[in-house]
Amino acid sequence: TDDFCGAVLVCSWPMPPEVALAYAKLSASLRAALPPEAYIYPASTLHCTVATLRAFTGGPLDTDARRLLVAAWTPVLEAARRAPEWPKGEFQLRMGPPTLEGAAGIFRYEDSDGAVWAMRRCLE
């Protein structure tokens, strides 16, 4: 919506089909157990966040501000991707169990081969 605007660098999106299927079963159980006001993200939104460039809770951005955000981050992301340390090809993540953090449930990932760590280093 126009009320929220964020920017995140993600990997593992879309999730593999077996992860989406397992999450569909979990979300069905959550819908049955939680009050109707609870928002359960669809499986299509699952991802692993590498970096939050702008939190969606930062408020709305008009069209010009969104263009400025993209213009500011595009060269940074392009330079990071060109870095020799940027992971090439496939990498390994292991999804942990869901945990509650504040008002949200999240999945933590084990960065099995250090690819996410390497991406974050390239962004520094």
N, C-alpha and C positions, 0 to 999 in steps of 0.2 A: 504494500500500500504506500501511499505518499507520506504516511505518518512515520515510517521507518525506512532507513536506508543505511546499509552497511556494505562493507567490502571485505571479503576474506579470500585468502589464497588457500585452495583446498587440493587434496589428492584423494585417490581412491573414490572417485565419483565418475560415473555411478558405481555403486557397490556391486560386487559379483552377485549373480542371481541367487546363490545359496544363502548369502547374507540377507538379501532382500526378503527371501522366503521366510527365514528364521525370524526376521524383524516383523514381518506381517503377522506371524503367529503371536509374537510378544505383544504387538500393538492391539491385537484383538482382545487379548487377556486384559490389557490395561484399560481398554474402553469399557469392558464389562465391570471392572473393579473401581474405576475412578469416577468422580462426579462428572456430569455432562459438561461442566465449565472447563475441564482439563483439556488442553490442546495437545494432541499427539501428532507429531510430525509424520508425514507420509514417508514410506521407505525411499521414495525417489529423492528425498532431501538428505539422506545419510551421506556423510563424508568425513574425512579426517582433515581438521584445520591445521594448516602449516603456519599461518599467521593471520591475525586479525588486523587488517589495515585501517578499518574504521568500524567500530562497534555499531550494530544496527540500533542500539539504544541511544545513539548520539543524536537522535532526532531527525526530522525531515531535511532533505536537500532538494533545492529546486534544480531545474535542468542545467543551469550554468554551473552551479556548485558541483553537480555530478560530473560534468565535463572536466572541471578543474581537478577533481579527485582522480579521474582516469588519467588525465594528462600528467599529474604529479607522480603517479605510481607506475605508469607504463615504462618509462626508462629505467626505473629501479628494478622492475621485474625482468626486463629484457637483459640488463647487465648481469643480474643474478643467474639467469638461465645460461648465459654465455660463459660463466665461470667454470674453470676446469673441474672444480669440486662438485658441481651440480650433478646429481645422479642421472645416469643415462639408462634407459630401458626400464625393465620391471624392478620392483623392490618389494620387500616383505613387511607387512603390518600384521599384528595380531590384535583382534578386537577383544577387549576385556568385558567383564559384565557391566551392566548399567549401574550407575551410581547416582544418588541424588546430590545436587549441589545447589543450595538455595531453593529456588522455586522450580528448578529444571532438573530433568534426568539426562545424563550424558553417558556416552561410552568413552572410555579411555583406550588408547591404542599403545601397544608395545611396538616401538620402532626397532624391529628385529635386526635390521642390517644397517641402521644409522642413516638411512636416506632422508628422513624428515629432519633430523639434526643437521645434516649437510645442507639441505635447502635453507634452513633457518640461518646457518652460518653465512651462506652466500648473500643473504638479505641484509646482513649487518653492515 
